Amino acid sequence: MLTRNCLSLLLCVLSGGGLLTPLQAQPQQTSATEPRQNAVHLPGRQSHFQRVKRGWVWNQFFVLEEYMGSEPQYVGKLHSDLDKGEGTVKYTLSGDGAGTVFTIDETTGDIHAIRSLDREEKPFYTLRAQAVDIETKKPLEPESEFIIKVQDINDNEPKFLDGPYVASVPEMSPVGAYVLQVKATDADDPTYGNSARVVYSILQGQPYFSIDPKTGIIRTALPNMDREVKEQYQVLIQAKDMGGQLGGLAGTTIVNITLTDVNDNPPRFPKSIFHLKVPESSPIGSAIGRIRAVDPDFGQNAEIEYNIVPGDGGNLFDIVTDEDTQEGVIKLKKPLDFETKKAYTFKVEASNLHLDHRFHSAGPFKDTATVKISVLDVDEPPVFSKAIYTMEVYEDTPVGTIIGAVTAQDLDVGSSAVRYFIDWKRDGDSYFTIDGTEGTIATNELLDRESTAQYNFSIIASKVSNPLLTSKVNILINVLDVNEFPPEISVPYETVVCENAKPGQIIQIVSAADRDLSPAGQQFSFRLSPEAAIKPNFTVRDFRNNTAGIETRRNGYSRRQQELYFLPVVIEDSSYPVQSSTNTMTIRVCRCDSDGTILSCNVEAIFLPVGLSTGALIAILLCIVILLAIVVLYVALRRQKKKDTLMTSKEDIRDNVIHYDDEGGGEEDTQAFDIGALRNPKVIEENKIRRDIKPDSLCLPRQRPPVEDNTDIRDFINQRLQENDMDPTAPPYDSLATYAYEGNGSVAESLSSIDSLTTDADQDYDYLADWGPRFKVLADMFGEEENYNPDKVT
């Protein structure tokens, strides 16, 4: 390199004109010229014109990267044509890396790289150079720019930036099936030499896969690679620069390749016969066993469907697939019975759900196996001969009558005896009993169909050897009807016949009802009673459809002669024993018009003249109403007049005094008089009680409060007056009831003053105080009257 630079410098010196040229020349370099500001003449040449020359002549400089020499690496030389070699010119350098990466000799213009460079970090540097006069410090030339490029060397190996890689390819793929494309990147300069030209190769993974050396596409190299044999492959890929030549740098990566599954394997049973044991008591729908076919495929390619091949016992079982384990679950469809059949054999077929048409030629994708099921004996409860028992019994059947029987058997080996009993749940179950050994059902009470027409209860059968094993059956007993009620007319009829009725005319349609349960086809018959069949006024016509008509037998009827007719009708039913009843119908004779419309059925209408018109009837009724009004008015006036007389007479109390001449027996006689008989006319006036009539007798109890020793007689009398005022059984107002009989045995004889010749003023009652404590109240009362105004006492 230094030799080449020296030769370049020698050529510059030999060339004419004194021009400055770079000492480092490269084939790809091109010269660049700039117009000089000053023009110089070439020495030793005569010319008729002046040539303008550049002060600086620049080319690209190159420097090797990764230079490891002990001396700084020479880059190039700068020279100005104004530099005469006298040491008056100074060269300066500025720009990228000036002073740190590149230095310049100020006198000679030599440029050196003082440290190793890496093209991958910075491929070129832009710098500026200038020639300056040492004395004046003024630039001799304008500042100019030049580039130093770092020349590449093969110092970077290819790298797989996306590695390691993961890829997949279906199993059984043909040779050349695409797997993956890898790519390596070389940081070296792709425009210079072969440093960045990469070639791919497989270091590990043959003979299963291959790679294109230029594109890096990986393909399968072997046919029919089986996932079930080997699923994972690890391939080592190498990328080498320099076109793969010796000395090139290389990089590697790993590609993990997985063979994906395809349905290339049918399911297979690991054995041809499966044995299962099932208790006979297993419930319907329960799982009784599992079988499994093996499919080496994966995912949905390994999904298996199981089916029972029609054959011996296959209709008693079903099989479904467990989606989690891909096992065939055998379930029970019908109940098993060890005593009936002890073993079952059938075949099960296993097949794939998702088939691949590419592998149909390999054979059917299914397999079959035989399943043998052994039924195990279990101690079971007794079994009734019927699922439900229906019996019939007539009502009023004597108690203890057997109406039916139930039967249950122990079907196990070594059968046990069975006992029966009624499952008591309702009071109605007590109407029947059952024989615990024979199972016969009998009545326990008299039955009445009209009360309960049907009985429903349960009977339980248990094994003697194991009473805990029981079974139950329903009993339905229908109570049959006994014809015990006669038919009767369904509704009461109001039958009428017109006076102008003709013979053979139907005047009423009657029907019958029976309280018994009428069986289908029962008929009622109607006829006249034997005593009414002699010269009847009416007859009964039986229509044979459970209805009959009342038919007239005379030509006209007269209300004057007979208003009501009583017709006895006999009704019979068709049940056994035959029941009949006699129903008397009342037929009323009415007056009708010519069309048969009823005009009147009243009794009073019989006595009205036949020829009266409607207007005359209205006039007669008006006269009757007027007469009734006059009578009512007269009675009201008389009652008002009598009331005024009574009101006047009550003012004179003397008219109301009733004479009495019986004396009581004194205070010792407590039953001879009733002081409550005194009445107060003013109280009666306020109560507005009828004074001219006796009130209705009402038995109202009288309550007599006890009289204390110091009670005033007036208060006592007022209490009794109030009792009698409220008592409707008291005498009328215009009669004053008093008491005069004092009883017998009075020491003071009669206390009445009616027959006394003296006045009240002449009476001296002081002697009453001497009669003892019994007369103390009376002495106090009469003692007070001396100071009392007698005019106020009535």
C-alpha positions in Angstrom: 0.0 0.0 0.0 2.8 2.4 0.9 4.7 1.4 -2.3 1.6 2.2 -4.3 1.3 5.6 -2.7 4.9 6.4 -3.4 4.5 5.6 -7.0 1.5 7.8 -7.2 3.5 10.6 -5.7 6.2 10.1 -8.2 3.8 10.4 -11.1 2.4 13.6 -9.7 5.8 15.1 -9.6 6.6 14.0 -13.1 3.3 15.4 -14.5 3.5 19.0 -15.7 1.8 22.1 -14.4 2.6 21.5 -10.7 -0.9 20.3 -9.9 -1.7 18.7 -6.5 -2.9 15.1 -6.9 -3.8 12.4 -4.3 -1.2 9.9 -3.6 -3.7 7.1 -3.3 -5.4 6.0 -6.5 -8.1 3.4 -6.8 -9.7 2.0 -10.0 -13.2 3.2 -9.1 -12.0 6.7 -8.1 -13.1 9.6 -10.2 -11.5 13.1 -10.4 -13.4 16.2 -9.4 -12.3 19.6 -10.4 -13.1 23.0 -9.0 -12.3 26.3 -10.7 -9.3 28.0 -9.2 -9.5 31.6 -8.1 -6.1 32.3 -9.3 -4.4 31.2 -12.5 -0.9 30.1 -12.8 1.3 29.4 -15.8 3.0 26.1 -16.3 6.7 26.6 -15.9 9.0 25.9 -19.0 6.1 26.1 -21.5 5.2 28.8 -24.0 1.6 29.3 -24.6 -0.6 31.8 -26.4 -3.3 31.5 -23.7 -3.6 31.2 -20.0 -5.0 28.0 -18.4 -7.0 28.4 -15.3 -6.1 25.6 -12.8 -7.5 24.3 -9.6 -5.9 25.2 -6.3 -7.1 21.8 -4.9 -7.6 18.5 -6.7 -9.7 16.0 -4.7 -10.5 12.3 -5.0 -12.0 9.9 -2.5 -9.6 8.5 0.0 -9.9 4.9 1.2 -8.8 3.4 4.5 -8.9 -0.3 5.5 -11.2 -1.2 8.3 -9.9 -3.2 11.2 -6.3 -2.1 10.6 -4.2 -3.8 13.3 -0.7 -2.3 12.4 1.6 -0.8 15.0 1.9 2.5 13.1 -0.9 4.8 12.1 -2.4 3.9 8.8 -1.5 6.3 6.0 -4.6 7.6 4.2 -3.3 10.2 1.7 -1.6 13.5 1.1 -2.9 17.0 0.5 -0.9 19.5 -1.5 -1.5 23.0 -2.8 0.1 24.3 -6.0 0.8 27.5 -4.0 3.0 25.5 -1.7 6.6 26.0 -3.1 8.2 23.8 -0.4 9.4 26.8 1.5 7.5 26.1 4.6 5.2 29.0 4.3 1.9 27.0 3.9 0.1 25.3 6.7 -2.5 22.5 6.2 -5.6 22.2 8.5 -8.2 19.4 8.8 -11.7 19.6 10.2 -14.9 17.5 10.0 -15.9 13.9 11.0 -13.2 12.4 13.2 -10.7 15.2 12.6 -8.1 15.0 15.4 -9.6 11.9 16.9 -9.7 9.4 14.1 -7.7 11.3 11.4 -4.6 13.6 11.7 -2.8 15.7 9.2 0.8 16.9 9.0 0.6 20.7 8.9 3.7 21.0 6.8 3.5 18.1 4.4 -0.3 17.5 4.3 0.0 13.8 5.0 -3.2 12.3 6.5 -3.1 9.3 8.9 -5.8 7.1 10.7 -4.7 6.9 14.3 -7.2 4.1 15.3 -8.9 1.0 13.9 -12.1 1.6 12.0 -15.2 -0.5 11.6 -17.2 -0.1 8.4 -20.3 -1.5 10.0 -20.3 1.3 12.6 -19.5 4.1 10.1 -18.8 3.5 6.4 -17.4 6.9 5.5 -16.2 10.2 7.0 -16.7 13.7 5.6 -13.8 16.1 6.3 -12.8 19.7 5.2 -9.2 20.8 4.3 -7.6 24.2 4.0 -4.1 25.7 3.1 -3.2 28.8 5.3 -0.3 31.2 5.1 1.8 30.8 8.1 2.8 34.4 8.4 -0.4 36.1 7.6 -2.7 33.4 8.9 -4.9 33.9 5.9 -6.3 31.1 3.8 -4.5 30.6 0.6 -7.3 28.5 -0.8 -11.0 28.3 0.1 -11.9 25.5 2.4 -12.8 22.3 0.5 -14.6 19.1 1.4 -13.5 15.5 0.8 -14.6 11.9 1.8 -12.7 9.1 3.4 -14.4 5.8 2.9 -13.7 2.7 5.1 -12.9 -0.2 2.8 -14.8 -3.4 3.9 -13.2 -6.6 4.9 -15.0 -9.9 5.7 -15.3 -9.5 9.4 -19.0 -10.3 10.0 -20.6 -13.8 9.8 -24.1 -14.3 8.5 -26.8 -14.1 11.3 -30.4 -15.6 11.5 -32.3 -12.8 13.0 -35.6 -14.7 13.4 -34.1 -18.0 14.6 -34.6 -20.4 16.1 -37.5 -21.4 13.9 -40.6 -23.6 14.5 -42.4 -25.2 11.6 -44.8 -28.1 10.8 -45.6 -30.3 8.0 -48.3 -33.0 7.6 -47.2 -36.5 8.1 -47.1 -38.7 5.0 -46.3 -35.7 2.9 -44.5 -36.4 -0.5 -40.9 -35.5 -1.2 -40.4 -31.8 -1.8 -43.3 -30.6 0.4 -42.7 -27.1 1.5 -41.8 -26.7 5.2 -40.2 -23.2 5.8 -38.0 -20.5 4.4 -35.1 -19.2 6.5 -33.0 -16.1 6.0 -29.6 -15.0 7.2 -28.3 -11.5 7.1 -24.5 -10.5 6.7 -23.5 -7.0 7.9 -20.6 -6.8 5.4 -20.7 -4.6 2.3 -22.7 -6.5 -0.3 -21.3 -4.2 -3.1 -17.7 -5.1 -2.5 -16.4 -8.6 -3.0 -18.2 -11.7 -1.7 -18.2 -10.8 1.9 -22.0 -10.6 2.0 -22.9 -13.4 -0.4 -24.5 -16.2 1.7 -25.0 -19.9 0.9 -27.3 -22.2 3.0 -26.7 -25.8 3.9 -28.0 -28.4 6.4 -25.6 -29.6 9.0 -28.1 -31.8 10.9 -31.4 -33.2 9.6 -30.6 -35.3 6.6 -32.0 -37.3 5.1 -35.5 -36.1 6.2 -35.2 -32.5 4.9 -33.3 -30.5 2.3 -32.7 -26.7 1.8 -32.2 -24.6 -1.2 -28.6 -23.0 -0.9 -29.6 -19.7 -2.3 -33.2 -19.1 -1.1 -33.1 -21.0 2.2 -36.4 -22.9 1.5 -36.6 -26.1 3.5 -38.5 -29.1 2.0 -39.1 -32.7 2.9 -36.5 -35.1 1.5 -38.2 -38.5 2.4 -41.7 -39.7 1.5 -44.3 -41.0 4.0 -42.8 -39.7 7.2 -45.1 -41.1 9.9 -46.0 -39.0 12.9 -46.7 -42.1 14.9 -43.1 -43.2 14.3 -41.4 -39.9 15.0 -43.2 -36.6 15.5 -40.5 -34.0 16.3 -37.4 -33.2 14.2 -34.6 -30.7 14.9 -32.8 -29.4 11.8 -29.5 -27.4 12.0 -29.1 -24.9 9.2 -25.8 -23.1 8.3 -25.4 -19.8 6.4 -21.8 -19.1 5.1 -20.6 -16.0 3.3 -17.9 -15.7 0.6 -20.2 -17.8 -1.5 -19.5 -20.8 0.7 -15.8 -20.7 -0.2 -13.1 -21.7 2.2 -12.3 -19.0 4.7 -15.8 -17.6 4.7 -17.6 -16.9 7.9 -20.7 -19.0 8.9 -23.7 -18.7 11.2 -26.2 -21.4 12.2 -29.8 -21.7 13.5 -32.1 -24.5 14.6 -35.4 -25.3 13.0 -37.8 -27.4 15.0 -40.2 -29.2 12.7 -43.3 -31.1 13.9 -45.2 -33.6 11.8 -48.9 -32.8 12.1 -51.4 -35.7 12.3 -53.6 -37.0 9.5 -56.1 -39.8 9.8 -53.9 -42.6 8.5 -54.6 -45.2 11.2 -57.9 -47.0 11.9 -59.0 -47.7 15.5 -58.1 -51.1 16.8 -59.3 -53.0 19.8 -56.5 -54.3 22.0 -58.3 -57.6 22.5 -61.1 -59.4 20.6 -63.3 -60.3 23.6 -64.4 -58.2 26.6 -66.0 -59.8 29.6 -68.3 -57.8 31.9 -70.3 -58.7 35.0 -73.6 -56.9 35.8 -75.9 -57.3 38.8 -79.5 -58.0 37.7 -80.6 -55.1 39.9 -78.8 -52.5 37.9 -81.2 -49.6 37.0 -82.1 -48.8 33.5 -79.7 -46.2 32.0 -76.8 -47.0 34.3 -73.3 -47.6 32.9 -72.4 -51.3 33.3 -68.9 -51.3 31.7 -66.4 -49.6 29.4 -64.4 -50.8 26.4 -61.8 -49.0 24.4 -60.3 -49.1 20.9 -56.9 -47.6 20.4 -56.2 -45.1 17.6 -52.6 -43.8 17.4 -53.8 -40.7 15.6 -54.3 -37.4 17.4 -57.1 -34.9 18.0 -60.3 -35.3 15.9 -58.5 -37.9 13.8 -58.6 -40.1 16.9 -62.3 -39.6 17.6 -64.1 -42.9 17.7 -67.7 -43.9 17.3 -69.0 -47.1 18.9 -72.0 -49.1 17.7 -73.5 -52.4 18.8 -73.8 -54.8 15.9 -77.4 -56.3 15.9 -77.3 -59.7 17.5 -77.9 -61.7 20.6 -78.9 -59.4 23.5 -78.0 -56.2 21.6 -81.4 -54.7 22.1 -81.0 -54.7 25.9 -77.9 -52.5 25.8 -76.6 -49.3 24.3 -73.1 -47.8 23.9 -72.0 -44.2 23.8 -68.6 -42.6 23.4 -66.9 -40.8 26.3 -65.6 -37.6 24.6 -62.8 -37.2 27.2 -61.4 -40.7 27.1 -62.7 -42.0 23.8 -64.0 -45.1 25.5 -67.2 -46.9 24.7 -69.6 -46.7 27.7 -72.1 -49.6 27.7 -75.5 -48.7 29.3 -78.5 -50.7 30.2 -81.7 -50.1 28.2 -83.9 -52.8 29.7 -84.0 -54.5 33.1 -82.0 -57.7 33.6 -83.4 -60.9 35.2 -81.0 -63.5 36.3 -83.7 -66.1 36.5 -84.7 -65.4 32.9 -81.3 -65.1 31.2 -77.9 -65.3 32.8 -75.6 -64.2 29.9 -75.6 -62.0 26.8 -73.2 -61.8 23.9 -73.0 -59.1 21.2 -70.4 -57.3 19.0 -69.3 -53.7 19.1 -67.9 -51.8 16.2 -65.5 -48.9 16.5 -64.9 -46.5 13.6 -63.4 -43.1 13.0 -65.7 -40.1 12.6 -63.4 -38.1 10.4 -62.0 -40.0 7.4 -59.2 -39.0 5.0 -60.0 -40.0 1.5 -56.3 -40.3 0.7 -56.0 -43.4 2.8 -59.2 -45.3 1.9 -57.1 -47.7 -0.1 -55.4 -48.8 3.1 -58.6 -50.6 4.2 -61.7 -50.0 6.3 -61.2 -47.6 9.2 -63.1 -49.7 11.8 -62.6 -52.7 14.0 -65.0 -55.0 15.9 -64.8 -56.8 19.2 -67.1 -59.2 21.1 -68.7 -58.3 24.5 -69.8 -61.0 26.8 -72.0 -59.9 29.8 -72.7 -62.2 32.7 -75.7 -61.3 34.8 -75.2 -61.7 38.6 -78.0 -62.9 40.8 -79.3 -60.4 43.4 -81.7 -61.0 46.2 -84.8 -59.2 44.9 -88.2 -58.3 46.4 -91.3 -60.3 45.5 -92.9 -59.6 42.2 -96.7 -59.1 41.8 -98.4 -60.9 39.0 -100.1 -57.6 37.8 -99.0 -54.0 37.8 -102.4 -52.9 39.1 -105.4 -54.9 40.4 -108.9 -53.8 39.7 -111.8 -55.3 41.7 -115.6 -54.8 42.0 -117.9 -55.2 44.9 -121.6 -54.4 45.4 -122.5 -51.9 48.0 -124.0 -53.2 51.3 -122.0 -56.4 50.8 -121.7 -58.2 54.2 -118.6 -57.6 56.2 -115.9 -60.3 55.6 -116.9 -61.0 52.0 -113.9 -61.9 49.9 -113.8 -59.7 46.8 -110.5 -60.7 45.2 -106.8 -61.6 45.8 -103.3 -60.5 44.9 -100.4 -62.7 44.2 -96.7 -62.0 44.5 -93.8 -64.5 44.0 -90.1 -64.6 45.0 -88.4 -65.3 41.7 -84.9 -65.8 43.2 -83.3 -69.1 43.4 -84.6 -70.8 46.5 -87.8 -68.8 46.6 -89.1 -67.5 50.0 -92.6 -67.3 51.3 -94.4 -64.0 50.9 -96.5 -62.0 53.4 -99.0 -59.3 52.5 -100.3 -56.3 54.3 -102.1 -53.0 53.5 -100.1 -49.8 53.3 -102.2 -47.7 55.7 -102.2 -44.2 54.6 -105.8 -43.0 54.8 -108.8 -43.9 57.0 -110.5 -45.3 53.9 -108.1 -48.2 53.9 -109.8 -49.6 56.9 -112.8 -50.6 54.8 -110.8 -53.7 53.7 -108.6 -56.4 55.1 -106.1 -58.8 53.5 -105.1 -62.2 54.5 -101.3 -62.0 55.1 -100.6 -65.5 53.7 -103.2 -66.0 50.9 -103.4 -62.4 49.8 -107.2 -62.4 49.7 -109.0 -59.1 50.2 -112.2 -58.9 52.1 -114.6 -56.1 53.2 -114.2 -54.8 56.7 -117.2 -52.4 56.8 -120.4 -51.9 54.9 -119.8 -49.9 51.7 -122.1 -47.2 50.3 -121.7 -46.3 46.7 -123.5 -43.0 47.2 -120.8 -42.0 49.7 -117.7 -43.4 48.1 -117.8 -45.0 44.6 -114.2 -46.0 44.4 -111.4 -47.0 46.7 -107.7 -46.8 45.9 -105.0 -48.2 48.2 -101.7 -50.1 48.1 -100.7 -53.6 49.2 -97.1 -54.4 50.2 -95.6 -57.8 49.8 -92.4 -58.8 51.7 -90.2 -61.8 51.7 -90.2 -63.9 54.9 -86.5 -64.6 54.5 -85.7 -60.9 54.2 -88.6 -58.6 55.3 -86.7 -55.5 54.2 -87.2 -56.5 50.5 -90.7 -55.3 49.7 -92.7 -54.4 46.7 -95.9 -52.5 46.3 -98.9 -52.7 44.0 -102.0 -50.4 43.7 -105.5 -51.8 44.3 -108.5 -50.2 42.7 -111.9 -51.3 44.0 -115.1 -50.0 42.3 -118.3 -50.1 44.4 -121.2 -51.3 42.2 -124.6 -49.8 42.7 -127.5 -51.8 44.1 -130.9 -50.5 42.9 -132.2 -49.2 46.3 -133.8 -45.9 45.3 -137.0 -45.7 43.2 -137.1 -43.1 40.3 -139.0 -39.9 41.0 -140.2 -37.0 39.0 -137.1 -34.9 38.4 -138.6 -31.4 39.1 -142.0 -30.3 40.5 -144.3 -29.4 37.7 -147.0 -26.7 37.6 -149.5 -28.3 35.3 -152.5 -26.5 34.0 -155.4 -27.5 31.7 -157.6 -25.2 29.8 -161.4 -25.4 30.3 -161.8 -25.7 26.6 -159.2 -28.6 26.3 -159.9 -31.4 23.8 -159.5 -35.1 24.4 -156.0 -36.5 23.6 -154.2 -33.1 24.2 -150.8 -33.3 25.8 -150.7 -30.7 28.6 -147.4 -31.6 30.3 -144.1 -33.5 29.5 -142.5 -35.1 32.6 -139.2 -36.8 33.2 -137.7 -38.9 36.0 -134.5 -39.0 38.0 -132.9 -41.9 40.0 -130.4 -41.4 42.8 -128.9 -44.8 41.9 -126.0 -45.0 39.4 -127.9 -45.5 36.2 -126.2 -48.1 34.0 -126.1 -47.6 30.2 -129.5 -48.4 28.6 -131.6 -48.1 31.8 -135.2 -47.1 31.0 -138.0 -45.6 33.1 -141.6 -46.5 32.5 -144.6 -44.3 33.3 -148.3 -45.3 33.9 -151.3 -44.3 35.9 -151.8 -45.9 39.3 -154.5 -48.6 39.3 -157.0 -46.6 41.4 -156.8 -43.6 39.0 -157.2 -45.7 35.9 -161.0 -46.1 36.4 -162.8 -43.4 34.4 -159.8 -41.1 34.5 -160.0 -37.4 33.6 -156.3 -37.6 32.5 -154.0 -40.4 31.4 -150.2 -40.9 31.0 -148.6 -41.6 27.6 -145.1 -43.2 27.9 -142.9 -42.0 25.1 -140.3 -44.8 25.8 -137.4 -42.3 26.1 -137.5 -41.8 29.8 -140.2 -39.1 29.4 -144.0 -39.2 29.4 -146.9 -36.8 28.6 -150.0 -36.0 30.6 -152.9 -36.4 28.1 -156.5 -35.2 28.6 -159.4 -37.6 28.3 -162.4 -35.3 28.5 -163.9 -32.7 26.2 -163.6 -29.6 28.4 -163.2 -28.9 32.1 -165.1 -26.5 34.4 -163.5 -24.6 37.2 -166.9 -24.1 38.8 -167.2 -27.9 39.2 -163.6 -28.7 40.1 -160.6 -26.4 40.0 -157.8 -28.9 40.9 -157.2 -32.5 39.8 -154.7 -34.9 41.5 -153.1 -37.4 39.1 -151.1 -40.3 40.6 -148.3 -41.4 38.2 -146.3 -44.6 38.8 -142.6 -44.6 37.6 -140.5 -47.7 37.4 -136.9 -48.3 36.6 -135.3 -51.2 34.7 -132.7 -52.2 37.3 -132.8 -55.2 39.5 -134.6 -55.4 41.8 -137.2 -53.1 40.1 -138.0 -50.0 42.1 -141.1 -47.8 41.6 -142.7 -44.8 43.1 -146.0 -43.1 42.8 -145.8 -39.3 42.3 -149.0 -37.2 42.5 -149.2 -34.4 40.1 -151.5 -31.4 40.6 -153.4 -30.1 37.6 -155.1 -26.7 37.8 -158.0 -25.8 35.5 -157.6 -22.3 33.9 -159.6 -20.1 31.6 -158.0 -19.9 28.2 -158.7 -18.2 24.9 -159.4 -20.0 21.7 -155.6 -20.3 21.0 -154.9 -22.0 24.3 -153.4 -18.9 26.0 -154.1 -18.9 29.7 -156.3 -15.9 30.7 -156.9 -16.5 34.4 -156.3 -19.3 36.9 -157.5 -17.3 40.1 -160.4 -18.7 42.2 -162.2 -15.3 42.4 -162.4 -15.2 38.7 -165.0 -18.0 38.8 -167.7 -15.9 40.3 -167.4 -12.9 38.0 -170.3 -12.5 35.5 -169.4 -14.0 32.2 -170.4 -11.0 30.2 -168.5 -8.2 32.0 -166.1 -6.2 29.9 -162.8 -5.0 31.0 -164.0 -1.4 31.5 -166.7 -2.6 33.8 -164.2 -4.6 35.8 -162.0 -1.5 36.2 -165.0 0.6 37.4 -166.0 -2.0 40.0 -162.4 -2.1 41.3 -162.3 1.7 41.5 -165.5 1.7 43.6 -164.1 -0.9 45.9 -161.0 1.2 46.4 -163.0 4.4 47.2 -165.1 2.5 49.8 -162.0 1.2 51.4 -160.5 4.7 51.6 -163.7 6.0 53.3 -163.6 3.3 55.9 -160.0 3.9 56.6 -160.6 7.7 57.0 -163.5 7.1 59.3 -161.6 4.7 61.6 -158.7 7.3 61.7 -161.0 10.1 62.8 -162.6 7.9 65.5 -159.1 7.0 66.8 -158.1 10.6 66.9 -161.2 11.6 68.8 -160.7 8.9 71.3 -157.1 10.0 71.8 -158.1 13.6 72.5 -160.6 12.3 75.2 -157.9 10.3 76.8 -155.5 13.2 76.8 -158.1 15.4 78.5 -159.1 12.9 81.1 -155.5 12.2 82.2 -155.3 15.7 83.7 -157.8 14.8 86.4 -156.0 12.3 88.6 -159.2 11.5 90.4 -160.6 9.7 87.3 -157.6 7.4 87.5 -158.0 6.2 91.1 -159.0 2.7 91.6 -160.7 1.8 94.8 -159.2 -0.9 96.8 -160.2 -2.3 100.3 -157.8 -5.1 100.9 -155.1 -4.5 103.4 -151.8 -6.3 103.4 -150.2 -8.1 106.2 -147.7 -5.5 107.1 -144.0 -5.6 106.6 -143.8 -9.3 107.4 -145.9 -10.1 104.3 -143.4 -9.7 101.4 -145.6 -11.3 98.7 -148.9 -9.6 99.2 -148.2 -6.4 97.2 -145.9 -4.9 94.6 -144.9 -1.3 95.2 -143.9 -1.2 91.5 -147.5 -1.0 90.6 -147.6 2.7 91.1 -147.4 4.6 87.9 -146.3 8.1 86.9 -148.6 9.5 84.2 -145.9 12.0 83.0 -143.4 9.2 82.3 -146.0 7.3 80.3 -146.7 10.5 78.3 -143.1 10.8 77.4 -142.8 7.1 76.4 -145.7 7.5 74.0 -147.3 4.1 74.9 -150.7 3.2 73.6 -153.3 4.0 76.2 -156.3 2.5 74.6 -155.0 -1.1 74.1 -153.3 -3.7 76.2 -149.7 -4.2 75.1 -148.4 -7.6 74.1 -147.1 -9.7 76.9 -143.4 -9.8 77.0 -141.7 -11.7 79.7 -139.0 -9.3 80.8 -137.3 -10.0 84.1 -137.6 -7.3 86.8 -134.5 -6.3 88.6 -135.0 -4.9 92.0 -132.0 -3.3 93.6 -131.8 -3.7 97.3 -133.2 -0.8 99.4 -130.9 0.6 102.0 -132.1 1.8 105.4 -131.7 5.5 104.6 -133.2 5.4 101.1 -135.9 8.0 100.6 -139.3 6.5 99.7 -139.6 8.9 96.8 -136.5 7.7 95.2 -137.7 4.2 95.8 -141.1 4.9 94.1 -139.4 6.7 91.2 -137.3 3.7 90.5 -140.3 1.5 90.5 -142.1 3.9 88.2 -139.3 3.8 85.7 -139.4 0.0 85.8 -143.1 0.0 85.1 -142.8 2.7 82.4 -140.4 0.5 80.5 -142.5 -2.7 81.1 -145.1 -3.3 78.2 -147.0 -5.7 80.5 -147.9 -2.9 82.9 -151.7 -1.9 83.1 -153.0 0.9 80.7 -152.4 4.5 81.4 -156.0 5.3 82.4 -155.7 2.9 85.4 -153.7 3.8 88.4 -152.4 0.6 90.1 -151.9 0.9 93.8 -151.3 -1.5 96.6 -153.5 -1.7 99.7 -153.2 -5.2 101.0 -150.6 -5.2 103.8 -150.9 -8.8 104.8 -151.8 -10.4 108.1 -150.2 -10.3 111.5 -149.5 -6.6 111.7 -149.2 -5.4 115.3 -150.2 -1.8 114.2 -153.1 -3.1 112.3 -153.8 -1.3 109.0 -151.7 1.7 108.1 -154.0 3.0 105.4 -155.7 6.3 106.0 -158.5 5.8 103.5 -161.0 4.8 106.2 -159.6 7.0 108.8 -161.9 9.8 110.1 -159.0 12.0 111.0 -156.9 14.0 108.7 -153.2 13.8 108.2 -152.7 16.7 110.5 -154.4 14.8 113.4 -152.1 11.8 112.9 -149.3 11.3 115.3 -146.7 8.8 114.2 -144.3 9.1 117.0 -145.4 5.8 118.4 -143.8 4.0 115.4 -140.4 4.6 116.9 -141.4 2.4 119.8 -142.2 -0.6 117.7 -138.7 -1.7 117.2 -136.0 -1.7 114.5 -138.3 -3.1 112.0 -140.4 0.1 111.9 -137.5 2.4 112.2 -137.5 3.3 108.5 -141.3 3.8 108.6 -141.0 6.0 111.7 -138.4 8.1 110.0 -140.5 8.5 106.9 -143.7 9.6 108.7 -141.7 11.7 111.1 -140.4 13.7 108.1 -143.9 14.2 106.7 -144.8 16.5 109.5 -142.6 19.1 107.8 -143.5 18.1 104.3 -146.1 20.0 102.2 -149.0 17.5 101.6 -150.3 19.5 98.6 -147.4 18.2 96.5 -148.2 14.5 97.2 -150.5 12.7 94.8 
